[in-house]
């Protein structure tokens, strides 16, 4: 099994932003869920700070994916539950 490379902080941030918007959540919603400030979520999405594994796991559970998929961008290459029928 080939391991996919992790993306840059900016690429991970864009994945987080896309997942948040798909879930119709605000940065404030995500911040409250993670127990951080809205400012921290903004910095994560901009790629200015790194996403911790603990927070990646929390967000993955919230959005029905895995932390590996968030870090590699593979979340977009998997079928959604509704697409399986």
C-alpha positions as CSV (number, residue, x, y, z in Angstrom):
1,X,0.0,0.0,0.0
2,X,1.4,3.3,-1.1
3,X,1.3,6.1,1.5
4,X,0.1,9.4,0.3
5,X,2.2,12.5,1.2
6,X,0.7,14.9,3.6
7,X,-0.2,18.3,2.1
8,X,1.1,21.6,3.1
9,X,-0.6,23.7,5.8
10,X,-2.2,25.8,3.1
11,X,-3.6,22.8,1.3
12,X,-4.9,21.2,4.6
13,X,-6.4,24.6,5.5
14,X,-8.3,24.7,2.1
15,X,-9.6,21.2,2.7
16,X,-10.8,22.2,6.2
17,X,-12.5,25.3,4.7
18,X,-14.2,23.2,2.0
19,X,-15.4,20.6,4.6
20,X,-16.7,23.3,6.9
21,X,-18.6,25.0,4.1
22,X,-20.0,21.7,2.8
23,X,-21.3,21.1,6.4
24,X,-22.8,24.6,6.4
25,X,-20.8,25.5,9.4
26,X,-19.2,28.8,10.3
27,X,-15.7,29.3,11.6
28,X,-17.3,30.1,15.0
29,X,-19.2,26.8,14.9
30,X,-16.0,24.9,14.3
31,X,-14.1,26.9,17.0
32,X,-16.8,26.1,19.6
33,X,-16.7,22.4,18.7
34,X,-12.9,22.3,19.0
35,X,-12.7,24.6,22.1
36,X,-10.6,27.2,20.3
37,X,-11.1,30.7,19.1
38,X,-12.6,31.7,15.8
39,X,-9.3,33.4,15.1
40,X,-7.5,30.0,15.5
41,X,-9.8,28.4,12.9
42,X,-9.2,31.3,10.6
43,X,-5.4,30.8,10.9
44,X,-5.8,27.0,10.3
45,X,-7.8,27.6,7.2
46,X,-5.2,30.1,5.9
47,X,-2.4,27.6,6.6
48,X,-0.7,29.9,9.0
49,X,-0.8,27.3,11.8
50,X,-0.7,23.5,11.7
51,X,-3.7,21.3,12.5
52,X,-3.0,19.1,15.5
53,X,-3.7,15.4,15.2
54,X,-6.2,15.7,18.1
55,X,-8.2,18.4,16.4
56,X,-7.9,16.6,13.0
57,X,-9.4,13.5,14.7
58,X,-12.3,15.5,16.2
59,X,-13.0,17.2,12.8
60,X,-12.8,13.9,11.0
61,X,-15.4,12.4,13.3
62,X,-17.6,15.4,12.9
63,X,-17.5,15.4,9.1
64,X,-17.5,11.6,8.6
65,X,-14.0,11.2,7.3
66,X,-10.5,10.4,8.7
67,X,-7.6,12.5,9.8
68,X,-5.4,10.9,7.2
69,X,-7.9,12.0,4.5
70,X,-7.8,15.5,5.8
71,X,-4.0,15.6,5.9
72,X,-3.6,14.1,2.4
73,X,-6.6,15.6,0.7
74,X,-8.0,12.2,-0.2
75,X,-11.4,13.1,1.4
76,X,-12.5,14.3,-2.0
77,X,-11.6,11.0,-3.8
78,X,-14.0,8.9,-1.8
79,X,-17.7,8.3,-2.6
80,X,-20.2,10.1,-0.3
81,X,-22.8,7.9,1.5
82,X,-25.5,9.1,-0.9
83,X,-23.4,8.1,-3.9
84,X,-23.2,4.5,-2.9
85,X,-26.8,3.6,-3.8
